[in-house]
Amino acid sequence: MSRAAVRIVLTPGEPAGIGPDLCLELAGADQAAQMVVAGDPEALGARARQLGREIRFREYVPGEPLRASRSGELAVLPVPLARQVAGGRPDPANAAAVLESLRRAARGCLEGEFDALVTGPVNKAVINRAGIAFSGHTEFLAEVVGGEPVMMLAAPGLRVVLVTTHLPLRAVPDAITADRLGRVIRIAARDLRERFGIGQPRLAVCGLNPHAGEDGHLGTEERDIIGPTLETLRSRGLDVRGPLPADTAFTPPRLEQTDAVVTMYHDQGLPVLKHLGFGRAVNITLGLPIIRTSVDHGTAFDLAGSGRADAGSLRAALDQAVTLVRAGSR
């Protein structure tokens, strides 16, 4: 595959947030792939003028020849907004267009029009205020393209896989079941092999409780659920270690022997990852029939249109998507 023969579709996400700013920032430099932004060209143009950026917009034509994106140029797959948008002022009337851009981009990936999807940040509250039931990017994409989504975040030197995602802590123990844990680990191991090219993935699995339950004295989930599930997976040939105390699972000597750390809940693993690589971290959805990466931050309404938004995470997400596409083509 030539370096130019990768076509990535980007969704800016919430149009009143920093997603459009970040897409425009990427348009300011040559890219190793062809980027297509699924969004409203007029809104993107207005944001470019606000930021004082000279961007050449052209309409993306399905089936057009592949070529790397050029500095100062942005191909746009038009998805019009319902209303004009201003940075920092979200309008629920545009929520349907936000989801339509995701739907169009995801279906394009599923049908082979695009090689991967990179998503900018959305705001769940704005979408819900529009009367649309929406729990997140990952769940929405699974409805569009199918699959069994598993959330992974990656930064240089660390990959973290989540067994549960956006749940209140009170609900986490009941959600840690043998079926769920086994599914997440199997999907993570498969995608690390097939998409990351890791022949025998090594997974370190955290316990749920302090000290991994301390033989049942600090909780029984490790003894009753996590430990037996890992034993079953090991008997099937998977390299899984644990359950490990979370306070030692991320030490450098252990990470040197680990390809990904599996954590039981959101705030068990992501604070470590974001401390290590905030601004460079990438959200990767495993278990989908398409490649999808995303930024590791939110909409940052206060920065929209200010020129102070940092495109580091979106750039990392784009680079990661290109790497995964090329790894899968070997």
Secondary structure, 3 states (H helix, E strand, C coil): CCCCCCEEEEECCCCCCCHHHHHHHHCCCCCCCEEEEEECHHHHHHHHHHHCCCCEEEECCCCCCCCCCCCCEEEEEECCCCCCCECCECCHHHHHHHHHHHHHHHHHHHCCCCCEEEECCCCHHHHHHCCCCCCCHHHHHHHHHCCCCEEEEEECCEEEEECCCCCCHHHHHHHCCHHHHHHHHHHHHHHHHHCCCCCCCEEEEECCCHHHHCCCCCCCHHHHHHHHHHHHHHHCCCEEEEEECHHHHCCHHHHCCCCEEEECCHHHHHHHHHHHHCCCCEEEEECCCCCEEECCCCCCHHHCCCCCCCCHHHHHHHHHHHHHHHHHCC
